[in-house]
Amino acid sequence: MISSINKETLYEQFNTREPQIEDVISKYLTAKNVKESLLCFITWLKTSGISPQYVDFEGQSPLWEIKYNEKVYYVVMNSVNNVCIMVKISFTEEYQNIMRENNLHDVILNDLQHCTRKDGGHCNNCHLPPDVAGVDEMIFGKEVKNLCCGQFITFENPSSEAIEGIKKLLKL
């Protein structure tokens, strides 16, 4: 998440309160491989009839919402030269197979979000009652405990390989 000062600076540089995602990617990402992968991803979305919609959540990083197959995904501009794609994951066998086939299983295991309610904290993603602290899942043959039920996997500065995997995950 970026501070409100950095966010305001980005907004001032956007020159609009509803920036187009391609403009922001082109201007704020200098890593050529990430920029090209994301621009190709946005083109793919638009040719599939999907247009990322800018969402302004006060105090949070600028983000665009992608609605596809009745699911919601996000592209988040965390700061200059840092962007991520957040994909809501359902750990069905089909999802896990696609993640393995696309060499995404290590990324998934490294980016799992754990519920903070167990330690008395507030979990922004959970939709569980306050007395419940996370869920246990079997993922890639490993038991993972106390996962946040609002599970998003974050692909930070995704490579073209990760983008191809994300496309496949979106289609499920």
N, C-alpha and C positions, 0 to 999 in steps of 0.2 A: 504494500500500500504506500502511496506517496503522501507527503504532508500537504496540507491545504495551501501552503505557500508555493510549493512546487507544482501543485495542481493548477493554481491560478496562473502561474507562469506558463504552463503548457496551454491553458485556455487562451491566454493573451497571444501566444504564438500561433494558435490555431486560427485566430481572428474570427471565431464563431463559437457559439455554445453547442453546436451540433456538427462537429467535424466529420468529414468523410473518412472512412477507415483507410482507404488507399492513400489519401493525402498525408495522413499521420504516419503510416508505415514508410512511405517514401521519404518523408522529412526527418523522422526521428530514429530510424534504424540505419546504422552505418555498416553493420555486418552484412556484406553483399549476399551471402548464401541464405541468411535468415530472411532478409528483405525480399529476395526473389521467390523463396518458398512461400512466404505469406501472401505476396501479391498474386502468385499463381493459385493459391488456395482461395483467395477472395474472388478471383475470376471464375474459378470452378464453382464456387457457391452461386455467384450471380448467373452463370450459364445454366445452373440447375434450378433457377427461379427463386433463389434465396438471397435476400439482401440484408446484410447485417445492420441492425438498428442501433443507433447510439442511445445509451442509457446513462443518465446522470444521477448517480447515487451520491448524495452529498457526503463529502469527506472521504470518498473512496477514489481509487484510480479510475481514469476514463476507461469505459468499456463499451463493447458492442455486443448485443445479444443476437444469437443465431438460433432461429427456430427451424427445426428439421425433423420430420417424422414424429411430430408431437412431442419432441424433446427440446430442451433449451441448453445451449452451449454459450460460452463467452470467449471473446478475444479481449484481453485486458492489457492496456498500456501501463505498465508498472512505473516506468520512468523513461527518460531518454535512453534509447538503445537497449531496452528491456521490455519484451512483450511476452505474453503467455496465452495459450489456448486452454481453457478449462472445459473438460468433458466429464459429464456425469456418467459414472460407471455403474453398471449392474454386473456383478461377478457371475454371470451364467457361464455354463460350459462353452457356449458359442463365443461369447466375448473373450474368454480366456484363450480359446484356440486361435482367434484372430490376433490377439495380442502376442501370442507365442510366434505365430507365422510372420509377424512383422517386427520381431525382435523388440517388442515394447514391454515385455514382462519385467525386465530390470527397472525400467523407468517407472512402471506402475508400482512395483514394490518399494522403490525409493521415495515415491511421492504420495504415499497413502496418508490420509489425515486421520488422526486419532481424536477421539472425543475428550474434551477437557473437563467434562462434568464430573468424572471420577474423582478429580482432585478438588472438587468444589467450585470449579470455574464455570463460565458460561460458554456454551458451544454455539457459535453463530450459525452453523449448518444443520444442527440436529433438529429433528421434528419429533423427538421422543419426549415423553413426560419427564419432568425434572428429576424424578427418582431413578430414572434409567440412565446408565452410563455406557453408551456405545454398544456395538454389536460385534460378535465374533464371526469371522468368515474363513473358509478354506479357499486359499488363493494360490494357484500354481502348486498345489500339493502341500502348502505350508499353512499352518493355523495362525491366523493373525487376529489378535485380540483387541477389543475396545476401539473398533473403527467407528468413525463418525458416520452416522446413517445418511447424512447429506453428502455422500462421497463424491468429490470431484477429484479428478486427476489433472494436475497442472503440467502442461508441456511448455517449459520455459524456453524461449528462443528456439522453437522447433526446427529441426533439420527437415530436408525434403523427404527423407525416409519416415520421420515421425508424422509429417503432414499426410503422406500416403496412408499410414496406419490410422490416423484420425479420420480420414475420409471413409475408410472401411468401417470404423466404429460408428460413425454418424449414420451409416446406411442400415445398421441393425435395428 
